[in-house]
Amino acid sequence: MKRPRLLVTRAEPDASDTARLIAHLGGEAVLLTTRREAAILEAAPTRPDLLIATSPRAFRLGEAIPPDWRTLPCLAVGAVTGEAARQAGFTDIRIAGGEAASLKPLLAPFAGKRAIYLAGEPRRPELEADAAAAGLMLDLWRRYRMEEGAATDEVEAKLAGHIDAVLHFSRESAASLARGVMHSPRRENLWRAGQACLSPAVAATLREAIGPLPFEPRIALAPERNATSLVRTALALAREQTHTQFD
């Protein structure tokens, strides 16, 4: 039986990790890197009362985090970021529900404290607004930036074969893919494939970025916010598409 072909737009090394997971679960990965990561080498600020991180890249990239910070409370946006904090040596890790807005309840106990946000660029403003509303003094320590990565000829080459479903891990990667295929003759074929999204926010961004179509795209949410759940959702969409073609 032919393996479903799933398009992955994550930056490395996450893209290759996802490709191995897809192969393990019975699919074939097509890697199209629409965004690339680059370290920002800013010197460490003075020691804060706590740290906040919204991506595992905050621990992998940038200048070394001082060793004596590892006992500070570290608020992580989700389980993957929390695991990156653990691997970096942090011991007091508090994990939110997977999106920046889910950090709100974790901020409240630290009113009046000084936090450092281990930030990427570009970044969304919600966390900074929520920290201010919670009474935190928030400083930024920029750790990495995400840059547009795919050239037009690379996009066309990767979309030349049939795509059964697309994995959308973040709002930013969904928007980057939409920009990358905006003028492609294969644009509509791509959006006819199943679209698996990690969260409602990712799905909302995807719908907005795609724009008007002569059909309704098939968008499904992963029941859990992790890579395995998202891949399983994409595989289900791909198999549903195959069954529809033969009904």
N, CA, C and O of each residue as an XYZ file, in Angstrom:
988
protein
N       0.841     -1.200      0.000
C       0.000      0.000      0.000
C       0.875      1.248      0.000
O       1.857      1.326      0.738
N       0.518      2.213     -0.823
C       1.293      3.440     -0.940
C       1.238      4.246      0.348
O       0.170      4.420      0.936
N       2.386      4.734      0.781
C       2.444      5.531      2.008
C       1.938      6.952      1.740
O       2.280      7.544      0.717
N       1.125      7.506      2.652
C       0.690      8.887      2.495
C       1.888      9.836      2.536
O       2.812      9.640      3.325
N       1.871     10.856      1.692
C       2.956     11.835      1.627
C       2.540     13.084      2.407
O       1.552     13.740      2.074
N       3.303     13.397      3.441
C       2.984     14.508      4.328
C       4.023     15.614      4.176
O       5.225     15.362      4.248
N       3.557     16.823      3.968
C       4.453     17.971      3.822
C       4.784     18.539      5.203
O       3.893     18.818      6.006
N       6.076     18.702      5.459
C       6.569     19.236      6.733
C       7.337     20.521      6.445
O       8.252     20.524      5.622
N       6.971     21.618      7.119
C       7.615     22.902      6.845
C       8.433     23.399      8.030
O       8.750     24.586      8.095
N       8.777     22.536      8.954
C       9.549     22.944     10.134
C      11.003     23.237      9.763
O      11.521     22.728      8.770
N      11.641     24.059     10.573
C      13.078     24.284     10.430
C      13.842     23.099     11.006
O      13.319     22.370     11.849
N      15.073     22.905     10.557
C      15.939     21.883     11.145
C      16.421     22.343     12.523
O      16.567     23.544     12.749
N      16.666     21.420     13.437
C      16.655     19.957     13.279
C      15.281     19.326     13.478
O      15.143     18.107     13.378
N      14.247     20.156     13.762
C      12.912     19.612     14.029
C      12.342     18.887     12.812
O      11.625     17.897     12.955
N      12.665     19.386     11.601
C      12.115     18.776     10.388
C      12.547     17.319     10.255
O      11.724     16.453      9.958
N      13.822     17.045     10.471
C      14.313     15.667     10.344
C      13.747     14.770     11.437
O      13.450     13.602     11.190
N      13.595     15.313     12.649
C      12.966     14.539     13.731
C      11.540     14.161     13.349
O      11.106     13.032     13.579
N      10.811     15.114     12.761
C       9.428     14.854     12.356
C       9.380     13.842     11.213
O       8.488     12.995     11.175
N      10.324     13.924     10.292
C      10.371     12.974      9.178
C      10.551     11.545      9.683
O       9.920     10.621      9.170
N      11.407     11.362     10.684
C      11.606     10.016     11.257
C      10.332      9.526     11.927
O       9.986      8.349     11.824
N       9.636     10.422     12.611
C       8.375     10.040     13.255
C       7.335      9.650     12.213
O       6.615      8.668     12.395
N       7.249     10.406     11.132
C       6.300     10.096     10.057
C       6.586      8.719      9.467
O       5.667      7.928      9.255
N       7.847      8.437      9.204
C       8.207      7.120      8.649
C       7.832      6.007      9.620
O       7.341      4.956      9.208
N       8.065      6.240     10.908
C       7.739      5.233     11.926
C       6.243      4.948     11.974
O       5.828      3.817     12.228
N       5.425      5.989     11.728
C       3.973      5.840     11.814
C       3.323      5.471     10.477
O       2.100      5.383     10.379
N       4.146      5.258      9.458
C       3.602      4.726      8.208
C       3.441      5.712      7.081
O       2.763      5.407      6.100
N       4.041      6.890      7.181
C       3.936      7.879      6.122
C       5.277      8.164      5.469
O       6.304      7.594      5.838
N       5.244      9.051      4.498
C       6.450      9.520      3.808
C       6.510     11.038      3.958
O       5.544     11.731      3.638
N       7.629     11.554      4.440
C       7.765     12.985      4.678
C       8.331     13.691      3.453
O       9.254     13.199      2.803
N       7.764     14.847      3.154
C       8.300     15.768      2.148
C       8.698     17.033      2.903
O       7.838     17.731      3.439
N       9.989     17.330      2.948
C      10.487     18.444      3.751
C      10.633     19.700      2.894
O      11.325     19.698      1.876
N       9.976     20.755      3.321
C      10.083     22.058      2.664
C      10.332     23.094      3.756
O       9.407     23.493      4.464
N      11.568     23.521      3.885
C      11.924     24.442      4.960
C      11.565     25.862      4.549
O      12.291     26.499      3.787
N      10.446     26.350      5.055
C      10.013     27.711      4.732
C      10.608     28.747      5.667
O      10.557     29.944      5.385
N      11.182     28.285      6.797
C      11.817     29.205      7.741
C      13.083     28.561      8.278
O      13.129     27.350      8.496
N      14.100     29.366      8.490
C      15.365     28.880      9.007
C      15.728     29.648     10.276
O      15.452     30.842     10.398
N      16.350     28.943     11.211
C      16.716     29.562     12.475
C      18.143     30.088     12.430
O      19.008     29.519     11.765
N      18.375     31.181     13.148
C      19.715     31.754     13.275
C      19.877     32.271     14.689
O      18.975     32.910     15.230
N      21.026     31.997     15.291
C      21.273     32.429     16.658
C      21.478     33.943     16.715
O      22.026     34.541     15.789
N      21.031     34.554     17.816
C      21.330     35.948     18.136
C      22.232     35.927     19.363
O      21.866     35.378     20.403
N      23.395     36.519     19.239
C      24.399     36.418     20.308
C      24.415     37.700     21.140
O      25.314     38.531     21.012
N      23.407     37.839     21.990
C      23.346     38.949     22.933
C      23.911     38.509     24.280
O      23.727     37.369     24.705
N      24.599     39.431     24.937
C      25.138     39.122     26.266
C      23.998     38.935     27.259
O      22.925     39.517     27.106
N      24.244     38.120     28.275
C      23.222     37.840     29.293
C      22.906     39.096     30.098
O      23.820     39.829     30.477
N      21.624     39.356     30.365
C      21.255     40.447     31.273
C      21.625     40.070     32.719
O      22.142     38.984     32.979
N      21.352     40.974     33.628
C      21.569     40.646     35.044
C      20.573     39.582     35.475
O      19.510     39.433     34.873
N      20.920     38.849     36.515
C      20.129     37.696     36.968
C      18.723     38.142     37.373
O      18.570     39.073     38.163
N      17.680     37.467     36.821
C      16.296     37.820     37.138
C      15.759     36.959     38.281
O      16.497     36.213     38.925
N      14.443     37.086     38.512
C      13.768     36.224     39.491
C      13.215     34.956     38.844
O      13.037     33.938     39.513
N      12.946     35.023     37.543
C      12.416     33.863     36.826
C      12.656     34.034     35.338
O      12.988     35.123     34.870
N      12.486     32.948     34.600
C      12.633     32.939     33.148
C      11.328     32.482     32.511
O      10.551     31.739     33.109
N      11.102     32.946     31.275
C       9.943     32.513     30.492
C      10.450     32.109     29.114
O      11.258     32.817     28.512
N       9.977     30.971     28.615
C      10.396     30.495     27.292
C       9.186     29.988     26.518
O       8.323     29.305     27.071
N       9.131     30.328     25.237
C       8.023     29.889     24.394
C       8.486     29.009     23.232
O       7.698     28.708     22.336
N       9.746     28.597     23.239
C      10.259     27.691     22.207
C      11.471     26.960     22.740
O      12.256     27.534     23.495
N      11.642     25.688     22.356
C      12.869     24.979     22.754
C      14.120     25.618     22.173
O      15.216     25.412     22.695
N      13.974     26.396     21.094
C      15.140     27.076     20.512
C      15.760     28.068     21.494
O      16.941     28.397     21.382
N      14.975     28.541     22.450
C      15.494     29.492     23.432
C      16.624     28.896     24.246
O      17.458     29.635     24.769
N      16.672     27.578     24.365
C      17.726     26.906     25.126
C      18.836     26.387     24.224
O      19.969     26.212     24.672
N      18.523     26.141     22.968
C      19.502     25.559     22.041
C      20.363     26.628     21.380
O      21.518     26.367     21.044
N      19.818     27.826     21.190
C      20.499     28.889     20.456
C      20.809     30.063     21.373
O      20.267     30.169     22.474
N      21.685     30.940     20.905
C      22.030     32.122     21.688
C      23.221     31.868     22.602
O      23.769     30.767     22.656
N      23.606     32.929     23.321
C      24.706     32.816     24.268
C      24.342     31.858     25.403
O      23.165     31.652     25.698
N      25.349     31.282     26.026
C      25.126     30.330     27.110
C      24.360     30.981     28.262
O      24.631     32.119     28.645
N      23.416     30.243     28.794
C      22.662     30.708     29.961
C      23.522     30.481     31.198
O      24.030     29.376     31.388
N      23.702     31.494     32.048
C      24.572     31.324     33.224
C      24.154     30.123     34.067
O      22.963     29.920     34.304
N      25.121     29.327     34.520
C      24.804     28.115     35.296
C      23.999     28.390     36.562
O      23.175     27.566     36.958
N      24.227     29.547     37.207
C      23.516     29.790     38.468
C      22.059     30.184     38.256
O      21.337     30.414     39.226
N      21.613     30.265     36.989
C      20.200     30.535     36.703
C      19.369     29.254     36.717
O      18.140     29.327     36.705
N      19.994     28.108     36.743
C      19.266     26.845     36.531
C      18.336     26.475     37.677
O      17.492     25.589     37.534
N      18.484     27.143     38.802
C      17.560     26.901     39.911
C      16.386     27.891     39.914
O      15.491     27.784     40.752
N      16.388     28.846     38.987
C      15.292     29.813     38.908
C      14.027     29.135     38.395
O      14.115     28.165     37.642
N      12.849     29.626     38.788
C      11.623     29.147     38.148
C      11.678     29.425     36.642
O      12.043     30.520     36.214
N      11.314     28.426     35.857
C      11.327     28.557     34.397
C       9.929     28.213     33.888
O       9.497     27.064     33.982
N       9.225     29.206     33.350
C       7.880     29.008     32.835
C       7.980     28.658     31.356
O       8.457     29.458     30.551
N       7.530     27.464     31.008
C       7.624     26.969     29.634
C       6.242     26.907     29.013
O       5.277     26.510     29.666
N       6.147     27.298     27.757
C       4.843     27.392     27.102
C       4.168     26.029     26.934
O       2.941     25.945     26.905
N       4.960     24.969     26.825
C       4.399     23.635     26.629
C       5.406     22.563     26.968
O       6.519     22.852     27.408
N       5.004     21.313     26.758
C       5.821     20.177     27.185
C       7.148     20.093     26.439
O       8.166     19.747     27.038
N       7.159     20.402     25.146
C       8.398     20.314     24.368
C       9.406     21.343     24.858
O      10.587     21.038     25.023
N       8.934     22.564     25.090
C       9.816     23.605     25.615
C      10.267     23.251     27.033
O      11.414     23.492     27.408
N       9.349     22.676     27.814
C       9.706     22.241     29.154
C      10.791     21.183     29.144
O      11.693     21.213     29.981
N      10.717     20.247     28.207
C      11.744     19.202     28.108
C      13.088     19.805     27.713
O      14.133     19.367     28.194
N      13.062     20.816     26.830
C      14.316     21.489     26.462
C      14.917     22.189     27.669
O      16.137     22.197     27.835
N      14.072     22.781     28.517
C      14.562     23.416     29.741
C      15.178     22.374     30.680
O      16.217     22.620     31.292
N      14.533     21.221     30.788
C      15.067     20.153     31.652
C      16.425     19.700     31.148
O      17.356     19.525     31.934
N      16.545     19.508     29.825
C      17.815     19.072     29.259
C      18.899     20.129     29.439
O      20.084     19.801     29.494
N      18.496     21.406     29.532
C      19.454     22.492     29.752
C      19.861     22.605     31.216
O      20.712     23.426     31.558
N      19.260     21.788     32.088
C      19.669     21.746     33.478
C      18.752     22.443     34.459
O      19.066     22.517     35.647
N      17.608     22.963     33.986
C      16.679     23.641     34.890
C      15.924     22.606     35.726
O      15.611     21.512     35.258
N      15.644     22.980     36.964
C      15.019     22.038     37.894
C      13.617     22.467     38.331
O      12.812     21.621     38.721
N      13.314     23.759     38.273
C      11.984     24.262     38.665
C      11.258     24.718     37.409
O      11.246     25.904     37.081
N      10.653     23.762     36.712
C      10.021     24.026     35.410
C       8.509     23.954     35.561
O       7.980     22.974     36.084
N       7.820     24.981     35.109
C       6.365     25.034     35.214
C       5.793     25.150     33.801
O       6.087     26.099     33.074
N       4.985     24.185     33.435
C       4.588     24.019     32.037
C       3.152     24.478     31.822
O       2.243     24.072     32.546
N       2.961     25.332     30.814
C       1.641     25.842     30.441
C       1.007     24.913     29.397
O       1.495     23.813     29.136
N      -0.089     25.390     28.813
C      -0.897     24.519     27.962
C      -0.572     24.502     26.495
O      -1.333     23.927     25.717
N       0.538     25.112     26.071
C       0.939     24.986     24.676
C       0.880     26.244     23.854
O       1.442     26.277     22.759
N       0.221     27.289     24.331
C       0.165     28.573     23.625
C       0.521     29.686     24.596
O       0.412     29.522     25.811
N       0.950     30.824     24.048
C       1.381     31.934     24.901
C       0.290     32.343     25.893
O       0.588     32.669     27.042
N      -0.970     32.326     25.455
C      -2.071     32.732     26.339
C      -2.196     31.814     27.551
O      -2.668     32.238     28.606
N      -1.775     30.561     27.406
C      -1.895     29.605     28.525
C      -0.869     29.851     29.624
O      -0.923     29.212     30.675
N       0.060     30.765     29.395
C       1.033     31.120     30.429
C       0.432     32.048     31.487
O       0.995     32.188     32.573
N      -0.699     32.678     31.185
C      -1.280     33.678     32.099
C      -1.389     33.189     33.540
O      -0.929     33.891     34.441
N      -1.976     32.015     33.802
C      -2.104     31.572     35.201
C      -0.761     31.367     35.900
O      -0.676     31.488     37.122
N       0.282     31.059     35.141
C       1.592     30.842     35.732
C       2.288     32.157     36.083
O       3.181     32.185     36.929
N       1.876     33.245     35.430
C       2.498     34.545     35.683
C       2.032     35.164     36.993
O       2.796     35.847     37.675
N       0.764     34.919     37.340
C       0.131     35.629     38.462
C       0.909     35.557     39.773
O       1.007     36.580     40.450
N       1.471     34.407     40.177
C       2.173     34.348     41.472
C       3.452     35.184     41.527
O       4.032     35.355     42.599
N       3.896     35.708     40.377
C       5.180     36.419     40.336
C       5.006     37.929     40.204
O       5.927     38.623     39.772
N       3.845     38.439     40.568
C       3.618     39.892     40.515
C       4.705     40.616     41.302
O       5.038     40.227     42.421
N       5.249     41.666     40.710
C       6.303     42.443     41.348
C       7.705     41.901     41.129
O       8.680     42.536     41.530
N       7.825     40.729     40.495
C       9.126     40.120     40.244
C       9.639     40.532     38.860
O       8.894     41.040     38.021
N      10.925     40.297     38.657
C      11.544     40.606     37.361
C      11.779     39.308     36.599
O      12.441     38.394     37.090
N      11.227     39.243     35.391
C      11.357     38.057     34.550
C      12.175     38.385     33.312
O      12.194     39.525     32.848
N      12.839     37.388     32.793
C      13.498     37.500     31.492
C      12.810     36.541     30.533
O      12.666     35.351     30.812
N      12.393     37.081     29.409
C      11.782     36.295     28.346
C      12.887     35.890     27.379
O      13.505     36.745     26.744
N      13.135     34.591     27.268
C      14.119     34.059     26.323
C      13.456     34.067     24.944
O      12.802     33.098     24.558
N      13.626     35.151     24.217
C      12.754     35.464     23.089
C      13.382     35.150     21.742
O      14.603     35.132     21.586
N      12.514     34.907     20.784
C      12.904     34.807     19.389
C      12.406     36.023     18.634
O      11.616     36.814     19.149
N      12.880     36.158     17.402
C      12.432     37.222     16.513
C      12.014     36.605     15.182
O      12.717     35.728     14.679
N      10.899     37.030     14.592
C       9.932     37.976     15.175
C       9.135     37.299     16.294
O       9.092     36.072     16.389
N       8.521     38.107     17.120
C       7.722     37.572     18.216
C       6.381     38.287     18.232
O       6.233     39.386     17.698
N       5.405     37.635     18.861
C       4.078     38.224     18.995
C       4.015     38.985     20.320
O       4.771     38.676     21.241
N       3.123     39.976     20.431
C       3.128     40.859     21.605
C       2.342     40.342     22.804
O       2.391     40.955     23.870
N       1.614     39.226     22.663
C       0.687     38.812     23.711
C       1.371     38.560     25.056
O       0.873     38.995     26.095
N       2.502     37.864     25.041
C       3.153     37.533     26.300
C       3.591     38.790     27.048
O       3.422     38.881     28.264
N       4.142     39.737     26.340
C       4.589     40.967     26.986
C       3.407     41.719     27.599
O       3.518     42.279     28.690
N       2.285     41.728     26.897
C       1.086     42.389     27.430
C       0.560     41.653     28.658
O       0.160     42.287     29.634
N       0.558     40.323     28.619
C       0.070     39.541     29.756
C       0.979     39.709     30.976
O       0.497     39.775     32.107
N       2.296     39.780     30.747
C       3.227     39.976     31.854
C       3.013     41.338     32.507
O       3.034     41.451     33.733
N       2.809     42.360     31.702
C       2.554     43.691     32.252
C       1.259     43.699     33.056
O       1.202     44.299     34.130
N       0.221     43.038     32.548
C      -1.061     42.985     33.254
C      -0.939     42.226     34.572
O      -1.669     42.508     35.522
N      -0.017     41.264     34.632
C       0.182     40.477     35.858
C       1.115     41.159     36.848
O       1.354     40.640     37.938
N       1.644     42.323     36.473
C       2.520     43.063     37.378
C       3.965     42.629     37.364
O       4.699     42.905     38.313
N       4.398     41.948     36.300
C       5.796     41.537     36.182
C       6.606     42.610     35.466
O       6.092     43.298     34.584
N       7.847     42.748     35.840
C       8.813     43.532     35.081
C       9.498     42.568     34.119
O      10.208     41.662     34.555
N       9.294     42.752     32.820
C       9.755     41.777     31.828
C      10.860     42.379     30.975
O      10.671     43.413     30.333
N      12.014     41.725     30.973
C      13.115     42.083     30.083
C      13.254     41.010     29.016
O      12.936     39.845     29.256
N      13.729     41.398     27.838
C      13.930     40.461     26.736
C      15.406     40.081     26.644
O      16.292     40.930     26.750
N      15.644     38.802     26.446
C      16.978     38.334     26.055
C      16.784     37.599     24.739
O      16.345     36.449     24.722
N      17.110     38.261     23.641
C      16.882     37.680     22.317
C      17.893     36.560     22.080
O      19.103     36.742     22.217
N      17.350     35.393     21.719
C      18.160     34.188     21.590
C      18.321     33.715     20.136
O      19.335     33.113     19.785
N      17.311     33.992     19.292
C      17.336     33.482     17.917
C      16.371     34.293     17.060
O      15.502     35.002     17.567
N      16.547     34.169     15.768
C      15.574     34.741     14.829
C      15.200     33.683     13.799
O      15.990     32.794     13.481
N      13.984     33.797     13.289
C      13.519     32.917     12.222
C      13.451     33.718     10.936
O      12.847     34.790     10.894
N      14.074     33.194      9.882
C      14.151     33.887      8.607
C      13.445     33.073      7.531
O      13.428     31.843      7.579
N      12.860     33.773      6.556
C      12.231     33.078      5.436
C      13.288     32.233      4.729
O      14.400     32.696      4.474
N      12.922     30.971      4.413
C      13.956     30.065      3.948
C      13.806     29.499      2.551
O      14.823     29.228      1.912
N      12.604     29.302      2.037
C      12.426     28.553      0.790
C      12.413     29.474     -0.429
O      11.674     30.458     -0.468
N      13.235     29.144     -1.414
C      13.218     29.859     -2.690
C      12.084     29.314     -3.558
O      11.595     28.206     -3.336
N      11.674     30.110     -4.550
C      10.544     29.726     -5.411
C      10.771     28.390     -6.097
O       9.861     27.563     -6.159
N      11.986     28.166     -6.620
C      12.238     26.904     -7.333
C      12.195     25.702     -6.393
O      11.810     24.606     -6.802
N      12.591     25.906     -5.128
C      12.513     24.822     -4.149
C      11.057     24.490     -3.837
O      10.687     23.320     -3.735
N      10.233     25.529     -3.686
C       8.805     25.320     -3.431
C       8.186     24.518     -4.571
O       7.465     23.549     -4.335
N       8.467     24.923     -5.805
C       7.865     24.248     -6.956
C       8.339     22.800     -7.048
O       7.552     21.910     -7.371
N       9.613     22.559     -6.768
C      10.135     21.197     -6.840
C       9.478     20.291     -5.809
O       9.145     19.145     -6.113
N       9.288     20.795     -4.585
C       8.708     19.972     -3.525
C       7.211     19.728     -3.751
O       6.684     18.695     -3.336
N       6.536     20.659     -4.396
C       5.097     20.502     -4.616
C       4.780     19.793     -5.929
O       3.612     19.575     -6.249
N       5.813     19.431     -6.692
C       5.572     18.784     -7.985
C       4.929     17.411     -7.806
O       4.117     16.992     -8.630
N       5.292     16.709     -6.728
C       4.665     15.423     -6.441
C       3.384     15.605     -5.648
O       3.114     16.689     -5.131
N       2.605     14.557     -5.553
C       1.327     14.641     -4.842
C       1.552     14.776     -3.342
O       2.386     14.078     -2.765
N       0.810     15.672     -2.721
C       0.841     15.857     -1.267
C      -0.519     15.447     -0.715
O      -1.548     15.956     -1.160
N      -0.530     14.535      0.246
C      -1.789     14.064      0.830
C      -2.247     14.904      2.015
O      -3.447     15.069      2.233
N      -1.298     15.433      2.781
C      -1.661     16.249      3.936
C      -0.458     17.120      4.315
O       0.684     16.821      3.966
N      -0.749     18.198      5.032
C       0.279     19.158      5.455
C       0.237     19.272      6.973
O      -0.840     19.314      7.568
N       1.406     19.323      7.596
C       1.501     19.499      9.044
C       1.822     20.961      9.352
O       2.768     21.523      8.798
N       1.032     21.576     10.238
C       1.243     22.967     10.633
C       1.511     22.999     12.140
O       0.599     22.821     12.947
N       2.765     23.227     12.501
C       3.157     23.234     13.911
C       2.991     24.601     14.564
O       2.814     24.678     15.779
N       3.043     25.678     13.789
C       2.997     27.017     14.373
C       2.288     27.988     13.447
O       2.144     27.747     12.249
N       1.849     29.089     14.033
C       1.216     30.136     13.244
C       2.192     30.709     12.227
O       1.824     30.998     11.088
N       3.442     30.870     12.651
C       4.439     31.487     11.780
C       4.759     30.609     10.571
O       4.872     31.109      9.452
N       4.906     29.297     10.795
C       5.227     28.422      9.665
C       4.041     28.287      8.717
O       4.232     28.163      7.508
N       2.819     28.310      9.247
C       1.630     28.269      8.389
C       1.572     29.501      7.493
O       1.300     29.398      6.297
N       1.830     30.662      8.080
C       1.803     31.904      7.299
C       2.932     31.928      6.273
O       2.738     32.405      5.156
N       4.114     31.417      6.638
C       5.245     31.378      5.708
C       4.941     30.483      4.507
O       5.266     30.828      3.371
N       4.315     29.332      4.764
C       3.959     28.438      3.663
C       2.966     29.124      2.730
O       3.109     29.053      1.510
N       1.963     29.784      3.298
C       0.969     30.472      2.467
C       1.622     31.544      1.594
O       1.264     31.701      0.426
N       2.577     32.278      2.161
C       3.287     33.285      1.360
C       4.120     32.614      0.274
O       4.198     33.109     -0.851
N       4.744     31.487      0.613
C       5.620     30.816     -0.339
C       4.907     30.241     -1.549
O       5.504     30.123     -2.620
N       3.636     29.879     -1.395
C       2.893     29.265     -2.513
C       1.894     30.234     -3.140
O       1.109     29.840     -4.002
N       1.918     31.494     -2.714
C       0.902     32.444     -3.154
C       0.780     32.528     -4.671
O      -0.325     32.641     -5.202
N       1.917     32.473     -5.374
C       1.901     32.616     -6.836
C       2.201     31.303     -7.558
O       2.467     31.292     -8.760
N       2.157     30.206     -6.818
C       2.456     28.917     -7.426
C       1.251     28.381     -8.197
O       0.123     28.502     -7.718
N       1.458     27.790     -9.383
C       0.349     27.147    -10.101
C      -0.188     25.923     -9.361
O      -1.264     25.419     -9.683
N       0.559     25.453     -8.376
C       0.125     24.283     -7.609
C      -0.542     24.681     -6.291
O      -0.809     23.829     -5.443
N      -0.808     25.970     -6.124
C      -1.355     26.476     -4.860
C      -2.652     25.766     -4.466
O      -2.769     25.276     -3.343
N      -3.619     25.706     -5.372
C      -4.911     25.114     -5.022
C      -4.778     23.626     -4.731
O      -5.453     23.108     -3.842
N      -3.911     22.929     -5.474
C      -3.709     21.500     -5.200
C      -3.192     21.285     -3.785
O      -3.597     20.344     -3.103
N      -2.290     22.166     -3.349
C      -1.759     22.042     -1.990
C      -2.866     22.220     -0.961
O      -2.947     21.449     -0.004
N      -3.710     23.213     -1.141
C      -4.762     23.479     -0.151
C      -5.902     22.480     -0.238
O      -6.737     22.426      0.665
N      -5.959     21.680     -1.311
C      -6.937     20.580     -1.361
C      -6.491     19.397     -0.506
O      -7.307     18.549     -0.142
N      -5.210     19.338     -0.189
C      -4.719     18.291      0.720
C      -5.236     18.573      2.128
O      -5.631     19.700      2.428
N      -5.236     17.566      2.985
C      -5.633     17.780      4.367
C      -4.647     18.683      5.092
O      -3.441     18.617      4.854
N      -5.164     19.523      5.973
C      -4.329     20.467      6.724
C      -4.458     20.142      8.208
O      -5.506     20.373      8.813
N      -3.388     19.603      8.792
C      -3.394     19.216     10.211
C      -2.720     20.311     11.024
O      -1.570     20.665     10.762
N      -3.437     20.851     12.015
C      -2.949     21.987     12.801
C      -2.782     21.601     14.264
O      -3.567     20.827     14.811
N      -1.745     22.152     14.887
C      -1.424     21.802     16.263
C      -2.358     22.448     17.275
O      -2.502     21.940     18.387
N      -2.998     23.562     16.913
C      -3.856     24.266     17.862
C      -4.890     25.097     17.114
O      -4.741     25.335     15.916
N      -5.941     25.542     17.808
C      -6.917     26.438     17.170
C      -6.283     27.725     16.648
O      -6.695     28.237     15.607
N      -5.288     28.253     17.357
C      -4.631     29.478     16.897
C      -3.897     29.254     15.582
O      -3.915     30.117     14.704
N      -3.253     28.100     15.442
C      -2.573     27.775     14.185
C      -3.605     27.654     13.053
O      -3.385     28.153     11.949
N      -4.721     26.992     13.337
C      -5.771     26.832     12.323
C      -6.339     28.183     11.894
O      -6.587     28.404     10.709
N      -6.544     29.079     12.843
C      -7.086     30.405     12.519
C      -6.112     31.185     11.646
O      -6.518     31.834     10.681
N      -4.831     31.123     11.983
C      -3.826     31.807     11.169
C      -3.773     31.219      9.770
O      -3.659     31.953      8.788
N      -3.857     29.904      9.677
C      -3.825     29.239      8.371
C      -4.988     29.690      7.505
O      -4.797     30.029      6.337
N      -6.204     29.697      8.070
C      -7.375     30.121      7.294
C      -7.196     31.542      6.770
O      -7.506     31.830      5.614
N      -6.703     32.414      7.615
C      -6.513     33.806      7.212
C      -5.430     33.923      6.138
O      -5.575     34.681      5.180
N      -4.349     33.167      6.307
C      -3.231     33.247      5.367
C      -3.573     32.657      4.005
O      -3.104     33.158      2.983
N      -4.381     31.601      3.973
C      -4.755     30.986      2.694
C      -5.566     31.952      1.850
O      -5.357     32.058      0.641
N      -6.487     32.653      2.482
C      -7.360     33.552      1.737
C      -8.490     32.803      1.044
O      -8.682     31.611      1.285
N      -9.239     33.490      0.186
C     -10.400     32.863     -0.462
C     -10.007     31.764     -1.438
O      -9.034     31.879     -2.182
N     -10.798     30.691     -1.411
C     -10.617     29.557     -2.318
C     -11.973     29.166     -2.893
O     -13.002     29.474     -2.291
N     -11.999     28.500     -4.034
C     -13.280     28.038     -4.587
C     -13.792     26.771     -3.916
O     -14.759     26.176     -4.392
N     -13.170     26.348     -2.830
C     -13.588     25.165     -2.081
C     -13.226     25.393     -0.616
O     -12.465     26.305     -0.291
N     -13.775     24.559      0.265
C     -13.486     24.663      1.689
C     -12.329     23.729      2.037
O     -12.452     22.515      1.872
N     -11.203     24.274      2.517
C     -10.089     23.383      2.876
C     -10.443     22.483      4.050
O     -11.213     22.867      4.930
N      -9.874     21.282      4.055
C     -10.109     20.329      5.147
C      -9.049     20.558      6.220
O      -7.900     20.145      6.070
N      -9.447     21.217      7.296
C      -8.538     21.549      8.385
C      -8.958     20.767      9.627
O     -10.123     20.796     10.025
N      -8.005     20.071     10.232
C      -8.283     19.283     11.436
C      -7.276     19.641     12.515
O      -6.119     19.947     12.229
N      -7.737     19.597     13.768
C      -6.892     19.880     14.913
C      -6.376     18.586     15.534
O      -7.116     17.611     15.659
N      -5.103     18.587     15.920
C      -4.560     17.457     16.663
C      -5.218     17.411     18.047
O      -5.318     18.452     18.696
N      -5.668     16.251     18.519
C      -6.312     16.182     19.837
C      -5.357     16.487     20.987
O      -5.794     16.908     22.058
N      -4.066     16.280     20.776
C      -3.052     16.623     21.771
C      -1.988     17.482     21.104
O      -1.724     17.352     19.908
N      -1.383     18.360     21.892
C      -0.421     19.304     21.309
C       0.994     18.737     21.359
O       1.847     19.200     22.117
N       1.213     17.730     20.536
C       2.547     17.160     20.399
C       2.687     16.616     18.984
O       1.703     16.455     18.261
N       3.935     16.334     18.602
C       4.220     15.936     17.228
C       3.535     14.633     16.840
O       3.029     14.509     15.725
N       3.513     13.662     17.747
C       2.896     12.373     17.433
C       1.421     12.539     17.124
O       0.920     11.957     16.161
N       0.723     13.322     17.923
C      -0.698     13.544     17.696
C      -0.936     14.261     16.367
O      -1.882     13.945     15.645
N      -0.078     15.222     16.051
C      -0.243     15.953     14.796
C       0.002     15.056     13.589
O      -0.733     15.123     12.604
N       1.025     14.225     13.663
C       1.292     13.308     12.546
C       0.134     12.328     12.371
O      -0.277     12.062     11.242
N      -0.391     11.797     13.450
C      -1.528     10.872     13.353
C      -2.745     11.566     12.737
O      -3.481     10.961     11.958
N      -2.953     12.837     13.089
C      -4.061     13.598     12.506
C      -3.868     13.770     11.010
O      -4.813     13.613     10.236
N      -2.641     14.093     10.597
C      -2.357     14.255      9.170
C      -2.536     12.942      8.410
O      -3.062     12.939      7.297
N      -2.106     11.838      8.997
C      -2.275     10.536      8.350
C      -3.755     10.184      8.194
O      -4.164      9.626      7.175
N      -4.550     10.513      9.206
C      -5.993     10.260      9.117
C      -6.615     11.084      7.990
O      -7.456     10.581      7.245
N      -6.207     12.342      7.863
C      -6.705     13.187      6.774
C      -6.301     12.611      5.416
O      -7.100     12.590      4.480
N      -5.057     12.147      5.317
C      -4.576     11.593      4.057
C      -5.361     10.352      3.660
O      -5.718     10.184      2.494
N      -5.630      9.482      4.633
C      -6.358      8.251      4.330
C      -7.819      8.543      4.015
O      -8.432      7.874      3.184
N      -8.364      9.543      4.683
C      -9.734      9.968      4.375
C      -9.828     10.460      2.936
O     -10.795     10.164      2.233
N      -8.812     11.219      2.499
C      -8.764     11.711      1.130
C      -8.681     10.554      0.127
O      -9.338     10.579     -0.913
N      -7.884      9.562      0.443
C      -7.733      8.403     -0.441
C      -9.058      7.645     -0.572
O      -9.442      7.242     -1.670
N      -9.746      7.456      0.547
C     -11.039      6.757      0.501
C     -12.060      7.539     -0.298
O     -12.867      6.951     -1.018
N     -12.035      8.877     -0.179
C     -12.978      9.714     -0.906
C     -12.749      9.576     -2.404
O     -13.701      9.524     -3.182
N     -11.473      9.517     -2.809
C     -11.164      9.419     -4.243
C     -11.705      8.146     -4.854
O     -11.997      8.108     -6.049
N     -11.847      7.082     -4.038
C     -12.266      5.796     -4.592
C     -13.733      5.462     -4.280
O     -14.216      4.393     -4.653
N     -14.441      6.369     -3.599
C     -15.870      6.113     -3.307
C     -16.702      6.206     -4.595
O     -17.919      6.023     -4.559
